[in-house]
Amino acid sequence: MIAVAGASGQLGHLVVDALLNLVPANQIVAAVRTVAKADDLKAKGVEVRHADYTQPDTLKAAFAGVDKLLLISSDQVGQRFPQHKAVIDAAKAAGVQLLAYTSILRADSSPLVLAEEHIATENYIAESGIPAVLLRNGWYSENYTMGVASAVEHGAVFGCAGDARLATATRQDYAEAAAKVLTLDNQAGKVYELAGDEAFTLTQFAQAIADASGKAVEYRNLSEADYVGLLEQVGVPGPFAAVLGNSETGAAKGGLFDDGHQLSALIGRTTTPIADSIKAVL
Ligand SMILES: NC(=O)c1ccc[n+]([C@@H]2O[C@H](COP(=O)([O-])OP(=O)(O)OC[C@H]3O[C@@H](n4cnc5c(N)ncnc54)[C@H](OP(=O)(O)O)[C@@H]3O)[C@@H](O)[C@H]2O)c1
């Protein structure tokens, strides 16, 4: 039995769909906080169980009989470690044989503040003694392509990443990798650094939007403070805007670049080029 915790989210849905291509539906559990958001998975024959990272009792019941568990990191930045700790404790109590965790690219040396909660989680997994595999995911291409319409409208991409090289991949790419790892043997102890095959700068990203849309789009590099201020102006809550600004500055130090090609090796194809993701959005 393979369970996906956080299956109601965007990555989680894609992981379950990728698993459905590899194992029968009756071997998959979608462990979710919001059960109604997994009705579509239930309709595909997947067992849906209530699992809230802040309610340990739900976790204990959700992981009963589970052999392999994917812990998809919570989206509640700042509250993630205690939530993940509860999942790890419940997985241990349930006798889970393999715990996979969606961490961040090179968590142990990453300059991004986001890495702190991931490292705390990785360390707690190691202390737990549960056989584990780390999926250190790089940035989603969607983090950038969600801004394509606005970039076309304003003729500009804004950021503070300078000439950072961004080796992004789509959620679909990362999801297929997670499903593969959950169905392969001998994964305990492995650490995957997962990133896209092609890296791009935000100047190249703006040019790719211009090429695909036929509209002039340029990259405007701001100071971290100005970029965070801009994000707040357009409605991003202050603490999260600060995390995004820090991530771009961390990218400028190499934090979101990788050329190990471990993701494409796992999924057996090249990762989705950013130009394709831009075209899909347009
Ligand atoms: N690599 C990147 O570029 C990147 C970008 C953004 C996020 N992330 C990380 O990757 C994760 C997955 O990404 P995503 O795009 O799928 O995010 P998402 O669509 O926002 O999904 C987040 C998932 O976390 C679940 N969750 C939050 N709090 C929970 C709790 N207390 N108990 C159980 N589940 C809880 C949500 O459940 P509900 O459906 O009930 O809300 C949802 O299923 C994120 O949570 C975040 O940690 C990575």
The ligand as a Gaussian input file, in Angstrom:
#p B3LYP/6-31G(d) Opt

LIG

0 1
 N        9.436000      23.521000      -5.390000
 C        8.666000      24.587000      -5.500000
 O        8.856000      25.463000      -6.377000
 C        7.500000      24.744000      -4.591000
 C        6.591000      25.786000      -4.803000
 C        5.503000      25.895000      -3.947000
 C        5.346000      24.987000      -2.926000
 N        6.247000      23.995000      -2.739000
 C        6.112000      22.989000      -1.673000
 O        5.621000      21.809000      -2.273000
 C        4.367000      21.439000      -1.679000
 C        3.454000      20.913000      -2.753000
 O        3.275000      21.901000      -3.744000
 P        1.850000      22.151000      -4.367000
 O        2.071000      23.035000      -5.516000
 O        1.121000      20.878000      -4.537000
 O        1.145000      22.971000      -3.196000
 P       -0.436000      23.145000      -2.957000
 O       -1.201000      22.926000      -4.197000
 O       -0.573000      24.453000      -2.247000
 O       -0.775000      21.958000      -1.967000
 C       -0.371000      21.989000      -0.640000
 C       -0.921000      20.755000       0.015000
 O       -0.533000      20.778000       1.397000
 C       -1.675000      20.354000       2.112000
 N       -1.641000      20.780000       3.500000
 C       -1.423000      22.003000       3.992000
 N       -1.566000      21.995000       5.316000
 C       -1.900000      20.725000       5.661000
 C       -2.207000      20.086000       6.881000
 N       -2.226000      20.737000       8.028000
 N       -2.494000      18.771000       6.845000
 C       -2.494000      18.072000       5.692000
 N       -2.225000      18.634000       4.499000
 C       -1.943000      19.948000       4.504000
 C       -2.826000      21.010000       1.393000
 O       -4.058000      20.441000       1.807000
 P       -5.479000      21.119000       1.475000
 O       -5.852000      20.619000       0.107000
 O       -6.371000      20.632000       2.539000
 O       -5.275000      22.616000       1.483000
 C       -2.452000      20.683000      -0.039000
 O       -2.826000      19.379000      -0.363000
 C        3.864000      22.709000      -1.007000
 O        3.008000      22.390000       0.074000
 C        5.151000      23.356000      -0.575000
 O        5.643000      22.799000       0.638000
 C        7.305000      23.835000      -3.563000

